[in-house]
Amino acid sequence: MPAAAAAPARAPHPPPAILDARTGGRILRRAAGHLLHPASLPPLLLAALLLLLFRSALLAGTLRLASFADRDPALRSLLARFSPPNPPSPPPPRTTSRGAAHRSPPPRPRSPTTISWRDAAAIVNLIALLSSAHIFAILGYIAVHSAALGAVFASVAGQHVPGRRLVFLLTGAARGAKRLTGFTFLRWATRDAIVQMLCLWFFADVHDQAQLFRLFVVAKLMPFSASVNPWLGAAVAGPELDGFFVAWAVLDAVVSVLFTVVPWVVVMDRDPRPPGRNAVKEGCYLVSLMATDATLLKCWETVMCGSMGRLIMVTFGGKVFGGFLHSIAQVYFMVVWLLFYFAARCKEVRLGGRQFGLEDVAAALDGFR
């Protein structure tokens, strides 16, 4: 008697339509619906306010530190002494009574700069000030962005899972701060490495130590900002910043594509261990499944959340309201990339990959309660 034929493999369940946006345009529309929904609007606005407060404090601190050399006479004098002297112009020849031209003797070379154990104290105090500001900026960036991402996930996921909408902002923010700290630090470290590389390229020929100090302060605090701030260029004027800002905007936009869905990979991962490089690999894989849509969404994000979008919003809405609109745009694209993650996972199901559905979202949401 012939053996019974093997039963065919069960086909995976089709992904739920509420998660399967399929196209970038549909993702943008659904994200706008979440942003305007009465249940999710308050926590998303509070997340935007949190980002605005951090960015405002960062801008104020950057401008104050950048002008520190101009406000402190001792530091300004010290930086001037460390600046190399400008090459003197050759003096005109002198004509004697006999008509013979004699040149003036060349100027004496500048004596080497000596540091007094007072100059040393000023240098130590300056280093301590900059280091403290940098550490506080790192801690603030990690805490604020992790909390904002957690609040966004709790709000949006609560709209997708019936009966799970009572997730408060503080609960989601606390879970995000606990789960996404490693990712946020990795994102900052990558941006900081890009800035260091650009500093070596664009600021190597700056000899004025006071100007170099201002450029250094602006560059070190740039990785914490969402985009180039137009007031930084006005406060720290210099031709070096023109190419620096353009190169920074382009490189940051390209590299940030790799990190767009990594926070949502980390949040949805059920492994209690801290996330590692596998989260970055999976994020890049999900982006590759919808590469065209990811490029479209990143272009829109660059326009709205970049320096151009900020300048337009501030021009028409003022510094406070325009800045708040810019923070709302940043939160909006957090929602966009979360919905993109859902759509990419649904496409993976259609291609015969892992199963994905509302039960996975509910399981991840349970960790935020």
Residue pairs with C-beta under 8 A, 6 or more apart in sequence:
12 349
12 352
12 355
13 349
13 355
13 357
14 349
14 350
15 345
15 346
15 349
15 350
15 356
15 357
16 346
16 357
16 358
18 160
18 358
19 160
19 342
19 343
19 345
19 346
19 356
19 357
19 358
19 361
20 342
20 343
20 346
20 347
21 27
21 30
21 339
21 340
21 342
21 343
21 346
22 343
22 346
22 347
23 293
24 290
24 292
24 293
24 294
24 296
24 297
24 340
27 293
27 297
27 336
27 339
27 340
27 343
28 297
28 300
28 336
30 339
31 332
31 333
31 335
31 336
31 339
32 332
34 40
34 44
34 155
34 156
34 159
34 335
34 339
35 41
35 44
35 328
35 331
35 332
35 335
37 159
39 155
39 158
39 159
39 165
40 155
40 156
40 158
40 159
42 169
43 151
43 154
43 155
43 168
43 169
43 172
44 151
44 152
44 155
44 328
44 331
44 335
45 328
46 151
46 169
47 147
47 148
47 151
47 152
47 169
47 173
47 331
47 334
48 324
48 327
48 328
48 330
48 331
49 324
49 327
50 144
50 147
50 148
51 144
51 145
51 148
51 226
51 327
51 330
51 331
52 323
52 324
52 326
52 327
54 140
54 141
54 144
55 225
55 226
55 323
55 327
56 323
57 140
58 137
58 140
58 221
58 224
58 225
59 225
59 229
59 231
59 232
61 133
61 137
61 221
62 217
62 218
62 221
62 232
63 231
63 232
63 235
65 129
65 130
65 133
65 217
65 221
66 213
66 214
66 217
66 218
66 232
66 235
66 236
67 214
67 235
68 75
68 126
68 129
68 213
68 217
69 75
69 76
69 79
69 210
69 213
69 214
70 76
70 210
74 122
75 122
75 126
76 210
78 119
78 122
78 123
79 209
79 210
79 213
80 209
80 210
81 113
82 113
82 209
83 207
83 208
83 209
83 210
84 207
85 110
88 107
90 103
91 103
91 104
93 101
93 102
93 103
94 101
94 102
94 103
94 104
95 101
95 102
96 102
115 123
130 217
130 220
133 221
134 220
134 221
137 221
137 224
138 185
138 188
138 224
140 224
141 184
141 188
141 224
142 181
142 184
142 185
142 188
143 177
145 180
145 184
145 187
146 176
146 177
146 178
146 179
146 180
146 181
146 183
146 184
147 173
147 174
147 176
147 177
148 173
148 176
148 331
148 334
149 176
149 180
149 184
149 263
149 267
149 334
150 172
150 173
150 174
150 175
150 176
150 177
150 179
150 180
150 267
150 368
151 169
151 172
151 173
151 176
152 172
152 331
152 334
152 335
152 338
153 172
153 176
153 264
153 267
153 338
153 364
153 368
154 167
154 168
154 169
154 171
154 172
154 173
154 175
154 176
154 365
154 368
155 167
155 169
155 172
156 335
156 338
156 339
157 164
157 167
157 361
157 364
157 365
157 368
158 164
158 165
158 166
158 167
158 365
159 165
160 342
160 358
160 361
161 358
161 361
161 362
161 365
164 362
164 365
167 365
167 368
167 369
171 368
171 369
172 368
175 367
175 368
176 267
179 266
179 267
179 367
180 263
180 266
180 267
182 266
182 274
182 275
183 259
183 262
183 263
183 266
183 275
183 279
184 263
186 259
186 280
187 259
188 223
188 224
190 255
190 259
191 222
191 223
191 252
191 255
192 223
194 223
194 248
194 251
194 252
194 255
195 219
195 220
195 222
195 223
195 248
198 219
198 244
198 247
198 248
198 251
199 215
199 216
199 219
199 244
201 247
202 240
202 243
202 244
202 247
203 212
203 215
203 216
203 219
203 240
203 244
206 212
206 215
206 238
206 240
211 238
214 236
214 238
215 236
215 238
215 240
215 241
217 236
218 232
218 236
218 241
219 244
222 228
222 232
222 248
226 305
226 326
226 330
227 249
227 305
227 306
227 307
227 309
227 310
228 245
228 248
228 249
228 306
228 307
229 307
229 310
230 307
230 310
230 311
230 314
232 241
233 241
233 245
245 307
249 302
249 306
249 307
253 298
253 302
253 306
256 298
257 287
257 294
257 295
257 298
258 280
258 283
258 284
258 287
259 280
259 283
260 283
260 287
260 294
260 297
260 298
260 337
260 340
261 283
261 286
261 287
261 337
261 340
261 341
261 344
262 279
262 280
262 283
264 337
264 338
264 341
265 275
265 279
265 282
265 283
265 286
265 341
266 275
266 279
267 364
268 341
268 360
268 361
268 364
269 275
269 279
270 363
270 364
286 341
286 344
286 345
286 348
287 294
287 344
289 344
289 347
289 348
289 351
290 340
290 343
290 344
290 347
293 340
293 343
294 340
297 333
297 336
297 337
297 340
300 333
301 333
301 336
303 309
304 329
304 332
304 333
305 326
305 329
305 330
305 333
309 326
309 329
310 322
310 323
310 326
313 322
313 323
313 325
313 326
313 329
314 322
314 323
314 326
315 322
316 322
317 324
317 325
342 361
345 354
345 356
346 356
348 354
348 356
349 355
349 356
